[in-house]
Amino acid sequence: MTLRQMKLGAFVMLPGHHVASWRHPDSGADRTFDLAYLAEIAKTAERAKFDTIFFADGFGSNLNQHSSSALKLDPVVIISALAAVTEKIGLVATLTTTYNEPFHVARKFGSINHLSNGRAAWNVVTSANDKESVLFGKEKHLEHASRYERAEEFVELVQKLWQSIEPDALVIDKENGRFLDVDKVHPVTHEGKWFKVTGTLDSPSHPHGNPVIVQAGSSEAGKELAAKTAEVIFTAWQTLEDAQAFYRDVKGRLAKYGRDKEELKIMPGVFITVAKTEEEALAKQKELNSYILPEVGLAYLSAFTNTDLSGYDVDGPLPEFDTIEDKTNPRIRYNIIREIAERENLTTIRAVYERIAGARGHREIVGTPSQIADQLEEWFLNDGADGFNIMSPYFPGGFEDIIELVVPELQRRGLFRTEYESSTLRGNLGLPVPAVGLEKAGAKV
């Protein structure tokens, strides 16, 4: 019997996940736009046998002199480049369904899947920042409910396009002048509420399966979308009980879509600060928090709570949070942060923003390799997670600490691989290859 092992993703946010990571003396803040640096990080993750390397995205952030988070490269372009310098690690990029078209997304990820030999994954999101609308000439941002309704149809159409030409449709019979087996081409005819599309993608499906669908979202709409379409979920929880409830909920929805529980991997985010001793780890955490300027902390917390905290005393009490216009938005991350403040009796603004400065509502673990492995193991063995999306305080040093200290401890316990099982992402995640054919590709909505 093969021992079940956890899946690990490297969540890359440069120069690091901590809001003040760029100020750390050893951060590579000056190399964020350097391909060689990105390649080094990807190769480091691959040497450690991570399942994926993941790049998030978002637009419309405020540019200011103190913050680095608003400046970034296009994740789809990044994973295209990394496909050429890696061999087995999965390549995950975020692309929103709110301000794109299905054909564009299907074509981009389908192409990367070919160039990487079956290692591409699309992280499906809807645009949460209402400031994105003006970048795309829209007067008003779509409400949460409408965004998810559009997203569901969007993903369905992308999958149809990926499946519109079977993998072995190319016969390339030079002697008889026959390039394509047209019986294996299945034009899509789709007419729904949001999209009307007729035609095919201009590349065949990959023999090892279409790009993996990843989804980040824990609202009711998000969970239903994930149960129907996702193969990996990135989520955020603070306690084992909450993680288990989410795990049971989403896995329990799969059967009605004809899916097995193993066809969906749930990977909560975990922000890790590790050192050989607990004291040293806590000192690392304290050092990073010391780099947070008060105005940065206020802006950071304002963004998560939809409350303008500028001008408040950071050592004063946290004010009541404002309400928002979009009544369909469940504000999952906002609620998590509010619960952290209440549960841990964080009575000042400074205490709250320091608490979420790296994890942003994800779970945070500070300690020794053994302490961190204990907590990951507890969630993994008790149906709280199938694996984890690992968040580093800063790059490259904070990530290298995790690689050198935590990963070997997980391997020693038999909880994580020492060698890749496959050269494809589906193979390493243990995911099936979706069926391709007329019934899957061409059916009308």
C-alpha positions as CSV (number, residue, x, y, z in Angstrom):
1,M,0.0,0.0,0.0
2,T,1.4,3.4,-1.0
3,L,1.6,5.9,1.8
4,R,-0.6,9.0,1.2
5,Q,1.7,12.0,0.9
6,M,0.9,15.7,1.1
7,K,1.1,18.1,-1.9
8,L,3.2,21.3,-1.6
9,G,3.0,24.4,-3.7
10,A,5.5,27.3,-3.6
11,F,3.4,30.5,-3.5
12,V,5.7,33.1,-5.0
13,M,5.0,36.7,-4.2
14,L,8.0,39.0,-4.7
15,P,9.9,40.3,-2.9
16,G,8.0,38.2,-0.2
17,H,4.7,37.7,1.4
18,H,5.4,39.9,4.4
19,V,4.3,43.5,3.7
20,A,7.7,44.8,4.7
21,S,9.7,42.0,3.0
22,W,11.4,44.4,0.6
23,R,13.1,46.1,3.5
24,H,14.8,43.0,4.8
25,P,18.6,43.2,4.3
26,D,18.7,39.8,2.5
27,S,15.6,40.2,0.3
28,G,16.0,40.2,-3.5
29,A,13.8,43.3,-3.8
30,D,15.9,44.6,-6.6
31,R,15.5,41.5,-8.7
32,T,11.7,41.2,-8.9
33,F,11.8,41.8,-12.7
34,D,14.8,39.6,-13.3
35,L,14.2,36.4,-15.3
36,A,17.4,34.7,-13.9
37,Y,16.1,35.3,-10.4
38,L,12.7,33.9,-11.1
39,A,14.4,30.9,-12.7
40,E,16.5,30.4,-9.6
41,I,13.5,30.3,-7.3
42,A,11.7,27.9,-9.7
43,K,14.7,25.6,-9.8
44,T,15.0,25.7,-6.0
45,A,11.4,24.6,-5.6
46,E,11.8,21.9,-8.2
47,R,14.9,20.5,-6.4
48,A,12.8,20.3,-3.3
49,K,10.2,18.3,-5.3
50,F,7.4,20.8,-4.9
51,D,4.2,20.0,-6.9
52,T,3.7,23.6,-8.1
53,I,5.1,27.1,-8.2
54,F,2.3,29.6,-8.1
55,F,2.0,33.3,-9.0
56,A,-1.0,35.3,-7.9
57,D,-2.2,38.5,-9.6
58,G,-4.4,41.5,-9.2
59,F,-4.7,45.0,-10.6
60,G,-5.6,48.5,-9.4
61,S,-3.5,48.6,-6.2
62,N,-2.4,52.1,-5.0
63,L,1.2,53.0,-5.9
64,N,3.1,54.7,-3.2
65,Q,6.7,55.2,-2.0
66,H,6.5,52.6,0.8
67,S,5.0,49.5,-0.7
68,S,6.3,47.0,-3.2
69,S,3.2,44.9,-3.7
70,A,1.6,46.9,-6.5
71,L,4.5,46.3,-8.9
72,K,4.7,42.9,-10.6
73,L,5.1,41.0,-13.9
74,D,2.3,39.2,-15.7
75,P,2.1,35.7,-14.1
76,V,1.2,34.0,-17.4
77,V,4.3,35.5,-19.1
78,I,6.4,34.3,-16.1
79,I,5.3,30.7,-16.3
80,S,5.8,30.7,-20.0
81,A,9.4,31.6,-19.4
82,L,9.8,29.1,-16.6
83,A,8.5,26.3,-18.7
84,A,11.8,26.5,-20.6
85,V,14.0,26.2,-17.5
86,T,12.1,23.6,-15.4
87,E,11.2,20.0,-16.1
88,K,8.7,18.6,-13.6
89,I,7.3,21.2,-11.4
90,G,3.7,22.5,-12.1
91,L,3.4,26.1,-13.3
92,V,0.4,27.9,-11.9
93,A,-0.7,31.4,-12.9
94,T,-3.7,33.5,-12.0
95,L,-5.9,35.0,-14.6
96,T,-9.2,36.7,-13.8
97,T,-12.5,35.7,-15.5
98,T,-13.9,39.2,-14.9
99,Y,-11.8,41.1,-17.4
100,N,-10.8,38.5,-20.0
101,E,-12.4,36.4,-22.7
102,P,-12.6,32.5,-22.7
103,F,-10.8,32.1,-26.0
104,H,-7.8,34.2,-24.9
105,V,-7.5,32.2,-21.6
106,A,-7.9,28.8,-23.3
107,R,-5.3,29.6,-25.9
108,K,-2.7,31.0,-23.5
109,F,-2.9,28.1,-21.0
110,G,-3.3,25.5,-23.7
111,S,-0.1,26.8,-25.4
112,I,1.9,26.8,-22.1
113,N,0.6,23.3,-21.4
114,H,2.1,22.1,-24.7
115,L,5.4,23.9,-24.2
116,S,5.8,22.6,-20.6
117,N,4.7,19.0,-21.6
118,G,1.6,19.0,-19.4
119,R,2.6,21.2,-16.4
120,A,0.3,24.2,-16.8
121,A,-2.4,25.2,-14.4
122,W,-4.8,28.1,-14.4
123,N,-5.8,29.7,-11.1
124,V,-9.4,30.9,-11.7
125,V,-10.3,34.1,-9.9
126,T,-12.9,36.8,-10.1
127,S,-11.6,40.3,-9.7
128,A,-12.1,41.4,-6.1
129,N,-10.7,44.9,-6.3
130,D,-13.4,47.2,-7.7
131,K,-10.6,49.6,-8.9
132,E,-9.9,47.2,-11.6
133,S,-13.0,48.2,-13.5
134,V,-11.6,51.6,-14.6
135,L,-8.5,50.0,-16.1
136,F,-10.7,48.1,-18.5
137,G,-13.1,51.0,-19.3
138,K,-16.0,49.8,-17.1
139,E,-18.0,52.3,-15.2
140,K,-18.8,49.9,-12.4
141,H,-17.3,46.7,-11.1
142,L,-19.5,43.6,-11.3
143,E,-21.0,42.5,-8.0
144,H,-19.7,39.3,-6.3
145,A,-22.7,37.2,-7.3
146,S,-22.5,38.2,-11.0
147,R,-18.8,37.7,-11.1
148,Y,-19.2,34.1,-10.0
149,E,-22.1,33.5,-12.4
150,R,-19.9,34.8,-15.2
151,A,-16.9,32.7,-13.9
152,E,-18.8,29.5,-14.0
153,E,-19.8,29.9,-17.6
154,F,-16.3,31.2,-18.4
155,V,-14.6,28.0,-17.1
156,E,-17.1,25.7,-18.8
157,L,-16.4,27.4,-22.1
158,V,-12.6,27.3,-21.6
159,Q,-12.8,23.6,-21.0
160,K,-14.9,23.0,-24.1
161,L,-12.3,24.9,-26.2
162,W,-9.5,22.8,-24.7
163,Q,-11.3,19.7,-25.7
164,S,-12.3,20.8,-29.1
165,I,-9.5,19.0,-31.0
166,E,-8.5,15.6,-29.8
167,P,-4.8,15.0,-28.9
168,D,-4.2,12.5,-31.8
169,A,-6.1,14.6,-34.4
170,L,-2.8,15.5,-36.1
171,V,-2.0,12.6,-38.5
172,I,0.7,14.4,-40.6
173,D,0.6,11.9,-43.4
174,K,3.0,13.5,-45.8
175,E,2.8,10.7,-48.4
176,N,-1.0,11.1,-48.8
177,G,-1.3,14.8,-48.1
178,R,-3.4,14.4,-45.0
179,F,-2.5,16.6,-42.1
180,L,-5.6,16.5,-39.8
181,D,-8.2,13.9,-38.9
182,V,-11.3,16.1,-39.1
183,D,-13.4,13.4,-37.3
184,K,-11.4,14.2,-34.2
185,V,-12.3,17.9,-34.4
186,H,-15.3,19.0,-32.4
187,P,-16.4,22.6,-32.9
188,V,-17.8,24.3,-29.9
189,T,-21.3,25.7,-30.1
190,H,-22.0,27.7,-27.0
191,E,-24.7,30.3,-26.3
192,G,-25.2,31.3,-22.7
193,K,-26.0,34.3,-20.6
194,W,-22.5,35.8,-20.8
195,F,-20.9,34.3,-23.9
196,K,-21.7,33.2,-27.4
197,V,-18.9,31.3,-29.1
198,T,-18.7,29.0,-32.2
199,G,-15.4,27.4,-33.3
200,T,-12.4,25.5,-32.0
201,L,-9.1,26.3,-30.4
202,D,-6.2,26.4,-32.8
203,S,-4.2,23.7,-31.0
204,P,-5.1,20.1,-30.0
205,S,-5.5,18.9,-26.4
206,H,-2.3,17.7,-24.8
207,P,-1.9,13.9,-24.6
208,H,-1.4,14.1,-20.8
209,G,-4.5,16.2,-20.3
210,N,-5.6,19.8,-20.3
211,P,-4.2,22.4,-17.9
212,V,-5.2,21.8,-14.3
213,I,-7.9,24.1,-13.0
214,V,-7.1,25.8,-9.7
215,Q,-9.5,28.0,-7.8
216,A,-9.0,30.4,-4.9
217,G,-12.1,31.2,-3.0
218,S,-14.1,30.1,0.0
219,S,-17.5,31.8,-0.4
220,E,-20.6,29.8,-1.1
221,A,-20.4,30.6,-4.8
222,G,-16.7,29.9,-4.8
223,K,-17.2,26.4,-3.1
224,E,-19.8,25.5,-5.7
225,L,-17.7,26.6,-8.6
226,A,-14.8,24.6,-7.1
227,A,-16.9,21.5,-6.7
228,K,-18.0,21.7,-10.3
229,T,-14.8,22.6,-12.0
230,A,-11.6,22.9,-9.8
231,E,-8.9,20.3,-9.4
232,V,-7.0,22.2,-6.7
233,I,-8.3,24.8,-4.2
234,F,-6.1,27.4,-2.6
235,T,-7.9,28.6,0.6
236,A,-7.3,30.3,3.9
237,W,-8.2,29.0,7.4
238,Q,-6.9,29.6,10.9
239,T,-8.0,26.5,12.9
240,L,-8.1,22.8,12.2
241,E,-11.9,22.8,12.9
242,D,-12.6,25.4,10.3
243,A,-10.3,23.7,7.8
244,Q,-12.0,20.4,8.4
245,A,-15.5,21.9,7.9
246,F,-14.4,23.4,4.6
247,Y,-12.8,20.2,3.5
248,R,-15.9,18.1,4.3
249,D,-18.2,20.7,2.7
250,V,-16.4,21.0,-0.6
251,K,-15.5,17.3,-0.9
252,G,-19.1,16.5,-0.1
253,R,-20.3,18.5,-3.1
254,L,-18.3,16.5,-5.7
255,A,-20.6,13.5,-6.0
256,K,-23.5,15.5,-7.6
257,Y,-21.1,16.5,-10.4
258,G,-20.0,12.8,-10.9
259,R,-16.6,13.4,-9.3
260,D,-14.5,11.4,-6.8
261,K,-13.1,13.1,-3.7
262,E,-9.5,12.4,-4.9
263,E,-10.2,14.5,-8.0
264,L,-9.9,17.7,-5.9
265,K,-6.9,18.6,-3.8
266,I,-7.4,21.2,-1.0
267,M,-4.3,23.2,-0.2
268,P,-4.6,25.9,2.4
269,G,-2.0,28.7,2.5
270,V,0.5,28.6,5.3
271,F,2.9,31.4,6.1
272,I,6.1,29.9,7.6
273,T,8.9,31.4,9.6
274,V,11.4,28.7,10.5
275,A,14.7,28.5,12.3
276,K,16.7,25.8,14.2
277,T,15.3,27.1,17.5
278,E,12.0,28.6,18.5
279,E,13.7,31.7,19.9
280,E,15.5,32.3,16.6
281,A,12.3,31.9,14.7
282,L,10.4,34.4,16.9
283,A,13.3,36.8,16.5
284,K,13.0,36.6,12.7
285,Q,9.3,37.3,12.9
286,K,9.9,40.3,15.2
287,E,12.6,41.7,12.9
288,L,10.3,41.7,9.9
289,N,7.5,43.3,11.8
290,S,9.9,46.0,12.9
291,Y,10.3,47.1,9.3
292,I,6.5,48.0,8.9
293,L,6.1,51.7,8.8
294,P,2.9,52.8,10.6
295,E,1.4,54.4,7.4
296,V,2.1,51.1,5.5
297,G,0.4,49.1,8.3
298,L,-2.6,51.3,8.3
299,A,-3.0,51.1,4.5
300,Y,-2.5,47.4,4.6
301,L,-5.2,46.8,7.2
302,S,-7.5,49.3,5.5
303,A,-7.4,47.3,2.3
304,F,-8.5,44.1,4.0
305,T,-11.3,45.7,6.2
306,N,-12.7,48.2,3.7
307,T,-12.2,50.8,6.4
308,D,-10.1,54.0,5.9
309,L,-7.7,53.9,8.8
310,S,-5.4,56.6,7.6
311,G,-4.7,59.1,10.4
312,Y,-5.6,56.7,13.2
313,D,-3.2,56.1,16.1
314,V,-1.7,52.7,15.5
315,D,-1.5,52.1,19.2
316,G,-5.1,53.0,19.7
317,P,-8.1,50.6,19.5
318,L,-9.3,49.2,16.3
319,P,-12.5,51.1,15.2
320,E,-15.7,49.5,14.0
321,F,-15.4,48.2,10.4
322,D,-17.3,50.0,7.7
323,T,-19.9,48.2,5.5
324,I,-19.5,47.9,1.8
325,E,-21.9,48.6,-1.1
326,D,-21.8,45.1,-2.6
327,K,-24.3,43.2,-0.4
328,T,-23.6,39.9,-2.3
329,N,-19.9,39.9,-1.2
330,P,-19.4,37.5,1.8
331,R,-16.0,39.1,2.6
332,I,-14.4,35.8,3.7
333,R,-10.9,37.2,4.3
334,Y,-12.3,40.2,6.1
335,N,-14.2,37.9,8.5
336,I,-11.2,35.8,9.1
337,I,-9.1,38.8,10.1
338,R,-11.9,40.1,12.3
339,E,-12.1,36.8,14.1
340,I,-8.3,36.7,14.6
341,A,-8.4,40.1,16.3
342,E,-11.3,39.0,18.5
343,R,-10.0,35.5,19.4
344,E,-6.5,36.7,20.2
345,N,-7.6,39.9,21.9
346,L,-5.6,42.1,19.6
347,T,-6.6,45.5,21.1
348,T,-4.6,47.9,18.9
349,I,-4.4,48.6,15.2
350,R,-0.6,47.8,15.3
351,A,-1.2,44.4,16.9
352,V,-3.7,43.5,14.2
353,Y,-1.6,44.6,11.2
354,E,1.5,42.9,12.6
355,R,-0.5,39.7,13.1
356,I,-1.6,39.6,9.5
357,A,1.5,41.3,7.9
358,G,2.6,38.1,6.2
359,A,-0.2,35.6,6.2
360,R,-3.0,38.0,5.2
361,G,-5.5,35.8,7.0
362,H,-3.8,32.5,6.1
363,R,-2.5,30.3,8.8
364,E,0.9,31.4,10.2
365,I,3.4,29.1,11.9
366,V,6.5,30.2,13.6
367,G,9.0,27.7,15.1
368,T,11.4,24.9,14.5
369,P,11.2,22.4,11.7
370,S,9.7,19.8,14.0
371,Q,7.1,22.3,15.4
372,I,6.1,23.3,11.9
373,A,5.9,19.7,10.6
374,D,3.8,18.7,13.6
375,Q,1.2,21.3,12.7
376,L,1.2,20.5,9.0
377,E,1.0,16.8,9.8
378,E,-2.0,17.3,12.1
379,W,-4.0,19.1,9.4
380,F,-3.0,16.6,6.7
381,L,-3.8,13.4,8.7
382,N,-7.1,14.8,10.1
383,D,-8.8,15.8,6.9
384,G,-8.0,19.5,7.1
385,A,-5.9,19.5,3.9
386,D,-4.5,17.5,1.1
387,G,-1.4,19.6,1.1
388,F,-0.3,23.2,1.5
389,N,0.5,26.4,-0.5
390,I,3.7,27.5,1.2
391,M,4.1,31.3,1.8
392,S,7.6,32.6,2.5
393,P,8.3,35.7,4.5
394,Y,10.8,37.0,1.9
395,F,12.8,35.7,-1.1
396,P,15.2,34.1,-1.5
397,G,16.4,33.5,2.1
398,G,13.0,32.9,3.8
399,F,12.1,30.4,1.1
400,E,15.5,28.7,1.3
401,D,15.0,28.3,5.1
402,I,11.8,26.3,4.4
403,I,13.5,24.2,1.7
404,E,16.5,23.4,3.9
405,L,14.7,22.9,7.3
406,V,11.0,22.0,6.9
407,V,11.0,19.9,3.7
408,P,13.6,17.4,4.9
409,E,11.6,16.9,8.2
410,L,8.4,16.2,6.2
411,Q,10.4,13.7,4.0
412,R,11.9,12.1,7.1
413,R,8.3,11.4,8.4
414,G,7.3,10.0,5.0
415,L,4.8,12.8,4.5
416,F,6.3,14.3,1.3
417,R,8.0,12.8,-1.7
418,T,11.8,12.5,-2.3
419,E,11.4,12.1,-6.0
420,Y,8.7,13.1,-8.5
421,E,6.3,10.4,-9.6
422,S,5.7,11.9,-13.0
423,S,6.9,14.6,-15.4
424,T,3.4,16.0,-15.7
425,L,1.4,18.0,-13.1
426,R,-1.6,15.7,-13.3
427,G,0.7,12.8,-12.7
428,N,2.3,14.3,-9.6
429,L,-1.0,15.5,-8.1
430,G,-2.7,12.2,-8.9
431,L,-5.4,13.8,-11.0
432,P,-7.2,12.0,-13.9
433,V,-6.9,13.1,-17.5
434,P,-10.2,14.6,-18.6
435,A,-12.1,12.9,-21.4
436,V,-11.9,14.5,-24.8
437,G,-14.5,14.1,-27.5
438,L,-17.8,15.2,-29.0
439,E,-19.9,14.8,-25.9
440,K,-17.5,16.8,-23.8
441,A,-16.5,19.4,-26.3
442,G,-19.4,20.3,-28.4
443,A,-22.5,20.1,-26.3
444,K,-24.7,23.2,-26.1
445,V,-25.3,24.9,-22.8
